[in-house]
Amino acid sequence: MTQEIVTRRESIGFVITSYAILVAAGVVGLRFDPPATVALRWLIVILLAAIALLQLRIPRTGSPAWQMHAYLGVHGSLIAALMFIQPGWTMYPVLYMAPITWAVLALPLRQSVYWITAYTAATAASFALGISLTEGLIALFLYGVLYAFLGAFAGALARADAARRDSQALLAELQQAHDQLQEYALRVEELAVVEERNRLAREMHDTLGHRLTVASVQLEAAERLCPTDAEKAASMVGTVREQVREALGELRSTVAALRAPIEADLHLRSALRRLIDHFEKATGLTVNRALPDDMPPLPDAYRLALFRAAQEALSNIQKHAGAGQVWLVLTAAGETVSLLVSDDGRGLASSTDHSGFGLQGLAERAGQLGGELHVEPRPGGGTQLSFRLPLPRDQGDA
């Protein structure tokens, strides 16, 4: 039996047990029922020594099947020789325990049954020829049951070992899958950071970059007109001043967005208050806010999604709405948490006003969390953004 069939501890224990039975069988056969002649005694000693040496030469797992069959044949023949030389109710038939176990562990079921049948027949024949036919029939029954039990026990051991190896392989696969999931999570986080940076870069390019480019062109034109048409040049400089002022406002809005993240230890209500404060300082507008004190604890993904929704809504109001009043309402009722941001500005000029990259990103965030985003005209004029998420099941139940 090799370490590939069973564990090293099981292999050592089985070898020790096999040699203990071999020693006990030799002591019983030689001392308590001694052979008739000295020559037979020495022959029995030689056979016992051969079996002891043979038990150290078990074919390894993966060897050709014929080697195991040859081993089982030689081993079984040596035990049968002992039983025919010294017939009777000795311990020699118990020596078949080792080859029966190895046959079951190393060979297919049908082939191992053949060997168990052959060993049972050899044992019964030794009793029938050495004592009487009746004793042979009794031995056939008794040792047939014993050998069948040993075979069933070895088969159960083999199945348990196979299940253990399958469990170890499954555990290794699960560990590998866990490592891959962790790696994928890190990649997703990195991609989310890159996506947010790209969004901010596009915003700055499309707004601040555009206004500064226009201002640069107009300043060049004003510089050329100064000697010939100072009044028109001054008008162009005034236009540039307005462009720069608007660009500065957009820059402040972007900086405010960058400086108002949701920290890990900051509640959503506190994060929204900071965002609103930065917005009011950058725009001069007053935000009518309703932020409840008894908000349920939310997962990080929910807090981030709600914060980004408020951030995008306020940014769009500053850039496009021309509003005089702004409202921001956060509620958690039933199984839903909602954010409503509205203004009294110009409203939706066309059906494409709410198809920007920022709002598309919010819609994707809402969809990933099972929620929804709606941008629609506000009753009484202006625009309102509604961002709703279903509360996690444990939070909703609470």
Protein Blocks (a to p, Z undefined) as FASTA:
>chain_A
ZZklmcfklmmmmmmmmmmmmmmmmmmmmmmmccfbfklmmmmmmmmmmmmmmmmmccce
hiafklmmmmmmmmmmmmmmmmmmmgcjdfklmmmmmmmmmmmmmmcfklmmmmmmmmmm
mmmmmmmmmmmmklmmmmmmmmmmmmmmmmmmmmmmmmmmmmmmmmmmmmmmmmmmmmmm
mmmmmmmmmmmmmmmmmmmmmmmmmmmmmmmmmmmmmmmmmmmmmmmmmmlmmmmmmmmm
mmmmmmmmmmmmmmmmmmmccdfklcfklmmmmmmmmmmmmnopacdddddfkbccddfk
lmmmmmmmmmmmmmmmmmmnopabdcdddddehjaccdddddfbebjfbfklmmcfklmm
mmmmmmmnopacdddddehiajdddddddddfklmmZZ
